[in-house]
Amino acid sequence: MTNNKSPFCPVFAVLLVLSFYLPGYGGLAEKYPGDRGIEKDGDVIFTEDFETGSIEEIGERWGAVKQGKPWGTIHRPEIMTLPNDTPKNSAGKRSLLINAIVDMDVIGTSDTGGYLFTTFEEMDKAYLRFYTKFGVGHGYEHHFVILGCNKKKLPWPYPKAGSRPNGDDHMYVYIDPIGFHGKYPPPGLWCLYSYWAEMKISADNNYWGNVTRPIDPVAVTPGKWQCVELMIKMNSAPDKRDGEFALWIDGELSMHVKKGIPRGKWSGMGFDLLESGGEPFEGLLLRTDMDLKINTLWLEHLIGYGAQKANNVKKEDITKINPVYFDDIVVARKYIGPISPEKTKK
């Protein structure tokens, strides 16, 4: 029998919440200073620190490379390098640089980005942590890093942009910087752009990702390494809207999307999270087939003229060279958190 008068019950409940959501508390990275050895943890599914191998060899270990094809494990390795530039506290010496170029002479036909793609062990709940740095002067991003599901577990990306998932085929969550029609400086604010079975239709009668904007959005800071972590929890039954998304920036919880949270107007453009008022969110029905599980990571840097035009950037003001760095990627069953500092030897 529960003793509701016990002073320890509320405190214990708060601690349980803190242990799951507060930055740096109980994260896997705390056990592995510098991230050394984190790949050996039983709850870690996939890691990449870019410390060994050439670009092509890194692509090979992400999966089966399809040379010369538009879709595959690695796309446009020729615009990727491995510079000696790493995040604070990282034990490594190298990162991945993808240098996307917006070629104004071939608008609409230029390939303005690259990616790495992999699949992994299927999970009902997954965490993705990575570090990234946008170059100073970077323009607006089109799409960035994606975590999600594909029932067929294809060895290449198949986003099905413009269509709504059925609930038994696929589901994707994009971690995208968004400028909101140029209201915020490029690359924009950290938001989620998601495709799932109950997303709303857009004004053009297509299904484009629904954007979720936090109550207090965090801006992308060009020239600075930022730690980004996403959690996806699939719904527990085909008829339950108890799926969840959570996003942390530099170890601080930015948003937690779940049933009942206050939201603003929900349209094909998405919705804003609210501190109060609005409407209670209906919840996330991410699948109707329980065999649909998280199994896909798409490390993408895609930029082009369309994203600049959507943010009211004049043609003559478009940034041509747009570098983005990635490092210290971890996919796990539990909250990971920022890299823990190594102890200084006396």
BALUM-934520 format. One record per residue (C-alpha): y, x, z; residue in three letters. Coordinates in steps of 0.5 Angstrom, whole numbers, padded with zeros to 4 digits, always signed. Each point is the difference from the previous one (the first is absolute). Layout:
<recs>
YXZALA
...
</recs>
This chain:
<recs>
+0000+0000+0000MET
+0007+0003-0002THR
+0005+0000+0006ASN
+0006-0002-0003ASN
+0004+0003+0006LYS
-0002+0007-0001SER
+0006+0004-0001PRO
-0005+0005-0004PHE
-0001-0005-0006CYS
+0006+0000-0003PRO
+0001+0008+0000VAL
-0007+0001-0002PHE
+0002-0005-0006ALA
+0006+0004-0002VAL
-0004+0007+0000LEU
-0005-0003-0004LEU
+0006-0002-0005VAL
+0003+0007+0001LEU
-0006+0004-0001SER
-0001-0004-0007PHE
+0007+0000-0003TYR
+0005+0005+0004LEU
+0001+0006-0004PRO
-0004+0006+0001GLY
-0004-0003+0006TYR
-0008+0001-0001GLY
+0001+0002-0007GLY
-0006+0004-0003LEU
+0005+0005-0002ALA
+0002+0002+0007GLU
-0007+0003+0001LYS
+0001+0004-0006TYR
+0006+0005+0001PRO
+0003+0001-0007GLY
-0005-0004-0003ASP
-0005+0005+0001ARG
-0007-0003+0000GLY
+0002-0007-0001ILE
-0005-0001-0006GLU
-0006+0001+0005LYS
+0002-0006+0004ASP
-0005-0005+0000GLY
+0005-0006-0002ASP
+0003+0004-0005VAL
-0002-0002-0007ILE
+0004+0004-0005PHE
+0005+0006+0001THR
+0004+0004-0005GLU
+0005+0006+0002ASP
+0000+0004-0007PHE
-0001+0006+0003GLU
-0006+0002-0005THR
-0001+0000-0007GLY
+0004-0001-0006SER
+0003-0007-0002ILE
-0006-0001-0005GLU
-0005+0002+0006GLU
+0004-0005+0004ILE
-0001-0005-0005GLY
-0007+0001+0000GLU
-0002-0001+0007ARG
+0004-0006+0000TRP
-0005-0003-0005GLY
-0002+0000-0007ALA
+0005+0003-0004VAL
+0001-0003-0007LYS
+0003+0005-0004GLN
+0005-0003-0006GLY
+0000-0007+0003LYS
+0006-0004+0002PRO
-0004-0002+0006TRP
-0004+0004+0005GLY
-0001+0004+0006THR
+0006+0004-0001ILE
+0006-0001-0005HIS
+0005+0005-0003ARG
-0002+0006+0004PRO
+0005+0004-0005GLU
+0005-0003+0005ILE
-0003+0002+0006MET
+0001+0006+0004THR
-0002+0003+0007LEU
+0006+0003+0003PRO
+0001+0003+0007ASN
+0003-0005+0003ASP
-0003-0004+0006THR
+0002-0005+0005PRO
+0002+0002+0007LYS
-0006+0001+0005ASN
-0005+0001-0006SER
-0005+0006+0000ALA
+0000+0000-0007GLY
+0004+0004-0005LYS
+0000-0004-0007ARG
+0002-0007-0002SER
-0001-0004-0006LEU
+0006-0001-0004LEU
+0001-0005-0006ILE
+0006+0001-0004ASN
+0001-0007-0004ALA
+0005+0000-0006ILE
+0004-0006-0002VAL
+0001+0002-0008ASP
+0006-0004-0002MET
-0002+0002-0007ASP
-0006-0004+0000VAL
+0002-0006+0005ILE
-0006-0005+0000GLY
-0005+0005-0003THR
+0000+0006+0005SER
-0005+0001+0005ASP
+0004+0001+0006THR
-0005+0002+0006GLY
-0007+0002+0002GLY
-0005-0001+0005TYR
-0007+0002+0004LEU
-0005-0006+0001PHE
-0006-0001+0004THR
-0005-0004+0003THR
-0003+0000+0007PHE
-0005-0003+0005GLU
+0002-0008+0000GLU
+0003-0002+0007MET
+0003-0007+0003ASP
+0005+0004+0003LYS
+0004+0007-0002ALA
+0005+0004+0001TYR
+0004+0005-0005LEU
+0004+0005+0002ARG
+0004+0005-0004PHE
+0006+0004+0000TYR
+0005+0000-0006THR
+0007+0003-0002LYS
+0005-0003-0006PHE
+0004+0005-0003GLY
+0008+0000+0001VAL
+0003-0004-0005GLY
-0007-0004-0002HIS
+0001-0007-0003GLY
-0003-0006+0001TYR
-0008-0001+0001GLU
-0004-0005-0004HIS
-0006+0001+0003HIS
-0003+0005+0006PHE
-0006+0000+0004VAL
-0006-0005+0000ILE
-0005-0002+0005LEU
-0005-0006-0002GLY
-0006-0003-0002CYS
-0004-0001-0007ASN
-0007-0003+0000LYS
-0002+0004-0005LYS
+0002+0006+0003LYS
+0002+0003-0007LEU
+0001+0008+0000PRO
+0007-0001-0003TRP
+0006-0005+0001PRO
+0000-0007-0002TYR
+0006-0004+0003PRO
+0000-0006-0004LYS
+0008+0000+0001ALA
+0002-0007-0002GLY
-0006-0004+0003SER
-0002-0003+0007ARG
-0006+0003+0003PRO
-0006-0006+0000ASN
-0002+0002+0007GLY
-0006+0003-0002ASP
+0002+0006-0005ASP
+0006+0004+0003HIS
+0006+0001+0004MET
+0005+0005+0000TYR
+0006+0002+0005VAL
+0005+0005-0003TYR
+0004+0004+0005ILE
+0006+0000-0004ASP
+0008+0002+0000PRO
+0004-0006-0002ILE
+0007+0000-0001GLY
+0001-0007-0001PHE
+0005-0001-0006HIS
+0003+0007+0002GLY
+0003-0003+0007LYS
-0003+0006+0003TYR
+0000+0008-0002PRO
-0006+0002-0004PRO
-0006+0001+0001PRO
+0001-0006+0004GLY
-0003-0003+0007LEU
-0007+0001+0002TRP
-0003-0007-0002CYS
-0007-0003-0002LEU
-0001-0003-0006TYR
-0007-0004+0000SER
-0005-0004-0005TYR
-0005-0005+0004TRP
-0003-0006-0001ALA
+0006-0005+0003GLU
+0006+0004-0003MET
+0005-0004-0003LYS
+0002+0000-0007ILE
+0006+0003-0004SER
+0005-0004-0003ALA
-0003+0002-0007ASP
-0006-0003+0002ASN
-0004+0007+0001ASN
-0002+0003+0006TYR
+0004+0006+0002TRP
-0001+0003+0007GLY
+0003-0004+0006ASN
+0005+0005+0004VAL
+0000+0000+0007THR
+0006+0003+0003ARG
+0000+0002+0008PRO
+0005-0003+0005ILE
+0003+0007+0000ASP
-0002+0004-0006PRO
+0000+0007+0000VAL
+0003+0004-0006ALA
-0003+0005-0004VAL
+0004+0007+0001THR
+0000+0005-0006PRO
-0001+0007+0002GLY
-0004-0002+0006LYS
-0008+0000+0002TRP
-0002-0007+0002GLN
-0006-0002+0004CYS
-0002-0007-0003VAL
-0006-0004+0002GLU
-0003-0007-0002LEU
-0005-0004+0003MET
-0004-0006-0003ILE
-0005-0004+0004LYS
-0004-0005-0005MET
-0001-0007+0003ASN
-0006-0002+0004SER
-0002-0006-0004ALA
+0001-0003-0007PRO
+0004-0005+0003ASP
+0004+0003+0006LYS
+0007+0003-0002ARG
-0001+0006+0006ASP
+0001+0006-0005GLY
+0006+0005+0002GLU
+0004+0005-0003PHE
+0004+0005+0004ALA
+0004+0006-0002LEU
+0003+0006+0004TRP
+0005+0005-0002ILE
+0000+0006+0004ASP
-0004-0003+0005GLY
+0004-0006+0001GLU
-0002-0007-0001LEU
+0004-0003-0006SER
-0004-0006-0001MET
-0006-0004+0002HIS
-0001-0006-0004VAL
-0005-0005+0003LYS
-0001-0007+0001LYS
+0006-0004+0004GLY
+0005+0006-0001ILE
+0007-0003-0002PRO
+0002+0000-0008ARG
+0005-0001-0004GLY
+0000-0004-0007LYS
-0007+0002-0003TRP
+0000+0000-0008SER
-0003+0004-0005GLY
+0005+0005+0002MET
-0003+0000+0007GLY
+0003-0001+0006PHE
+0004+0004+0006ASP
-0003+0000+0007LEU
+0005-0003+0005LEU
+0001+0002+0007GLU
+0001-0008+0002SER
+0001-0006-0004GLY
-0003-0001-0007GLY
-0007-0003-0001GLU
-0006+0003+0003PRO
-0004+0004-0005PHE
-0007-0004-0002GLU
-0004+0006+0000GLY
-0004+0005-0004LEU
-0006-0003-0004LEU
-0001+0007-0003LEU
-0007-0002-0003ARG
-0005-0006+0000THR
-0006+0004-0001ASP
-0002+0005+0006MET
-0003+0005-0005ASP
+0007+0002-0002LEU
+0002+0006+0004LYS
+0005+0005+0000ILE
-0002+0006-0005ASN
+0006+0002-0004THR
+0005+0005+0001LEU
+0005+0002-0006TRP
+0005+0005+0001LEU
+0005-0002-0005GLU
+0007+0003-0002HIS
+0003-0005-0005LEU
+0007+0000-0002ILE
+0004-0003-0007GLY
+0006-0003-0003TYR
-0002-0007+0002GLY
+0000+0002+0008ALA
+0007+0003-0001GLN
+0002-0006-0005LYS
-0002-0005+0006ALA
+0004+0004+0005ASN
+0006-0001-0005ASN
+0001+0008-0001VAL
+0003+0001-0006LYS
-0003+0004-0006LYS
+0004+0006+0001GLU
-0001+0000+0007ASP
-0007+0001+0000ILE
-0004+0006+0003THR
-0004+0003-0005LYS
-0004+0004+0005ILE
-0004-0003+0006ASN
-0004+0004+0004PRO
-0004-0003+0006VAL
-0005+0005+0005TYR
-0006-0003+0003PHE
-0004+0003+0006ASP
-0005-0001+0005ASP
-0003-0006-0002ILE
-0005-0004+0005VAL
-0004-0006-0001VAL
-0004-0002+0007ALA
-0002-0006+0003ARG
+0005+0001+0006LYS
+0007+0001+0001TYR
+0002+0007-0002ILE
+0007+0002+0002GLY
+0004+0006-0002PRO
-0002+0007+0000ILE
-0001+0003+0007SER
+0004+0006+0001PRO
-0005+0006+0001GLU
+0001+0004+0007LYS
+0005+0006-0001THR
-0004+0007+0002LYS
+0003+0004+0006LYS
</recs>
